[in-house]
Amino acid sequence: MKGAPPQALSALAFSMKKAFILYSLFFFLFSFFFFLSSCASAASAEEYYAIGMAYYDMGKFDEAQRWLERASSVKTTMRASEYNLGRIAYETKKYTVAAKHFENILKRDKENVMALKSLAYTKVMLGDIDGAEKYYAKVLKLEPESADEGYNYAMILYAMEKYAEAEAVLKVFSYDMPDNKNTLLLLARSEKAQDKVEAIDDYALWLVQNSDPLVRYEYAEALEAASYYARAIEALKKALEEWAVGAETEKFKKSDVQYTLARLMLTADTNNDEALTILQESVDGGFVNLEDIDALAKDPRVSKAHQEEISRIAGTLSVKLKPPEEKPAELE
């Protein structure tokens, strides 16, 4: 401003200084209120999360979900909220939604063990066994000394019929087996599925301190496969002695155990008449596999007299299973 009077320059300088002070004050106030707003949001999010988890603990999942969704919008509570939203979806059997929540966490944190475990569980419920196996494998890499995770991983491998792999994983944690009946039983089953004679010892070890007709039946199957017929018969008799209310299932029936016992007794001891009584009890109890009984009647290891009696039992069952003849419709 060439030629401007000193008074004008002084006024301009004052105006500029005043504007700078006002701008600085405005910037300070804006920053301060933004800070307060952020603190308030964080505080609110923590409160929302606490309320959501309180509702979760009470089993009120709809209310818990609403509060956790609010908490998930703030960074400080985002991950925990997302994880628990996944848990809510899992508990309410919305497995696809649950998987999405856990996958979102893993996008930001690939080694989040809790999310990996939860996603593996969810994949099992979705029937995606391959996916479950993949995530459990990652968990075991991150927690190589976890016997519990080793067992869960082996369970998935067993379900995939990867019996050798399941056995290998379980044997890494062999130190835990004396105190973990589930691990020992899964090992025995994995070995049995591979027709390994080692299964016999592991079943026997499990049965020393535990009692279950189904496991006893599996043990008898392993013994028969190894040609230990007398021990197999003993195990089947013990299974029937241990039978209790609740043991019967759609896939495992007392009549099946009775038939297997009768079959073994008839083929291993040709003079044992008790076996015929047990066979009849099996049929009376609901055993309806006529093909198995017919095959037993033709088995060369069975005595001639027993074959005739088995054929009679088969004939009676055949008549029982035959559908009633339809009556001709009456003429109107």
PyMOL commands that set and color helices and strands:
alter all, ss='L'
color gray80, all
select helices_A, chain A and resi 6-57+61-71+75-91+95-108+113-125+129-142+147-159+163-172+174-179+181-193+198-209+213-225+229-242+254-268+274-284+290-297+304-321
alter helices_A, ss='H'
color red, helices_A
deselect
rebuild
show_as cartoon
